[in-house]
Structures are given as structure tokens and as C-alpha cells.
Amino acid sequence: MSTNLQLLIGRVLLSIIFIMAGVSKLGAVAGTAGYMASMGVPLPSISVWLVIALEILGGVAILLGVFTRYAAWALAAFCVASGYLGHFQPEDQMQMTSFMKNLAMAGGFMALAIAGAGALSIDARRA
């Protein structure tokens, strides 16, 4: 299997969770903002829209391979921050597993940011 096809598959797998999460939040904006407030996120009624935009637009950017490096760095940072805020509870093994999954996704995004989207991407066509 070619490296470019492997990068495409990796982009698809990394993007799905964010696109789906962002779209699902559109149906529960108030509830998501309330959850964010309970975690101490500042300005949750504004922050929720920033999160939705990052998840959907960042996920689509990764999927299509457009502005891939920027989107990957942004989503890596988001994974670390949201993992810490939402899941870092050392006394709860399930939450710590979710935290570690967030860190693993951040690592995948960092690798993608370094490698780039590959030839099967809009970035490659623009170059």
C-alpha cells in the first residue's frame, strides 16, 4: 500500500470523530455549553461555538487534506486541552482511558502535521 493511500486512510480515520462530534453538538448547543460551564470553561455560550467550528471545519480540512498542517496542529492542541479538562481524573480509570485516547489522537495529529497530507489531498494539488 502506498504512503499516500495510508495518509489518506489516516486522515479519514482521524477526521470522522471530530466531524460527527461537531455535528452532534449542533443539536445540543445549550446542553454542551452547560457541560462546558461545569468544567470551568470560560464563556461557555461562546466557547461552544468555537469548539463546534473547530471540530467540523478542522475535521473536514483533515478529511480533504486542505490546510492540513494548520488543522492538525489545532486539533492536536484541542485534544490535549479537552482531554485534560474533560477526562483527567486519576481516580477514575475510565476517564483516564479517555484522557489517554485524547493524547493518542494528539500524537496522530502531530505526526500528520509533520508528514503533511500526501499526494491524495487538496494541499498537494495546490502546491
C-alpha positions in Angstrom: 0.0 0.0 0.0 1.4 3.4 -0.9 2.3 6.0 1.6 -0.2 8.5 0.1 -3.0 6.0 0.4 -2.0 5.3 4.0 -2.0 9.0 4.7 -5.5 9.3 3.2 -6.8 6.4 5.3 -5.2 8.0 8.4 -6.9 11.4 7.6 -10.3 9.7 7.2 -9.9 7.9 10.5 -8.7 11.0 12.4 -11.4 13.2 10.9 -14.6 11.1 11.4 -14.8 11.6 15.2 -14.5 15.3 15.0 -16.9 15.9 12.2 -19.5 13.7 13.9 -18.9 15.2 17.3 -19.3 18.8 15.9 -22.4 18.0 14.0 -24.0 16.2 17.0 -23.2 19.3 19.2 -25.3 21.4 16.8 -28.4 19.6 18.1 -27.4 20.1 21.7 -25.7 23.5 21.9 -27.3 24.5 25.3 -26.5 21.2 26.9 -22.9 21.2 25.6 -22.5 24.8 26.8 -23.8 23.7 30.3 -21.4 20.8 30.4 -18.5 23.1 29.4 -19.6 25.6 32.2 -19.5 22.7 34.7 -15.9 22.0 33.7 -14.9 25.6 34.2 -14.5 26.6 30.5 -14.7 30.4 30.3 -17.6 32.0 28.3 -19.2 28.6 27.5 -22.0 30.1 25.4 -19.3 31.4 23.1 -16.7 28.7 23.6 -19.3 26.0 22.5 -19.5 27.6 19.0 -15.7 27.8 18.7 -15.5 24.1 19.6 -18.2 23.2 17.1 -16.4 25.2 14.4 -13.1 23.7 15.2 -14.4 20.1 15.2 -16.4 20.4 12.0 -14.1 22.7 10.0 -10.9 21.1 11.3 -12.3 17.6 10.7 -13.3 18.5 7.1 -9.9 20.1 6.5 -8.2 17.0 7.6 -10.5 14.8 5.6 -10.0 16.7 2.4 -6.3 17.5 3.1 -6.6 21.2 2.9 -4.5 23.4 5.2 -3.7 20.1 6.8 -0.7 21.1 8.8 -2.6 24.0 10.5 -5.7 22.0 11.1 -3.7 19.1 12.5 -1.8 21.3 15.0 -5.1 23.0 16.1 -6.8 19.6 16.6 -3.7 18.2 18.4 -3.9 21.2 20.9 -7.6 20.7 21.2 -7.2 17.0 22.0 -4.7 17.8 24.8 -6.8 20.7 26.3 -10.1 18.9 26.1 -8.6 15.7 27.4 -7.2 17.5 30.4 -10.3 19.5 31.1 -12.8 16.7 30.5 -11.1 13.5 31.3 -8.1 13.9 33.6 -9.4 12.2 36.7 -6.7 9.9 38.1 -9.1 8.2 40.5 -11.4 7.1 37.6 -9.9 4.5 35.3 -12.5 5.0 32.5 -11.8 8.8 32.4 -8.1 8.2 32.4 -8.5 5.8 29.4 -10.4 8.6 27.6 -7.7 11.1 28.5 -5.0 8.7 27.1 -7.1 8.3 23.9 -7.1 12.1 23.5 -3.3 12.1 23.9 -3.0 9.4 21.3 -5.2 11.3 18.9 -3.0 14.4 19.5 0.0 12.3 18.6 -1.6 11.2 15.4 -2.4 14.8 14.5 1.2 15.8 15.3 2.5 13.1 13.0 0.1 14.3 10.3 1.2 17.9 10.8 4.8 16.8 10.3 4.2 14.4 7.4 1.6 16.5 5.6 -1.5 15.3 3.8 0.2 13.4 1.0 -0.5 13.4 -2.7 -4.1 12.5 -2.4 -5.1 15.9 -1.0 -6.1 19.4 -1.9 -2.9 20.6 -0.4 -0.9 18.5 -3.0 -3.0 19.9 -5.8 -2.4 23.5 -4.7 1.3 23.1 -4.4 
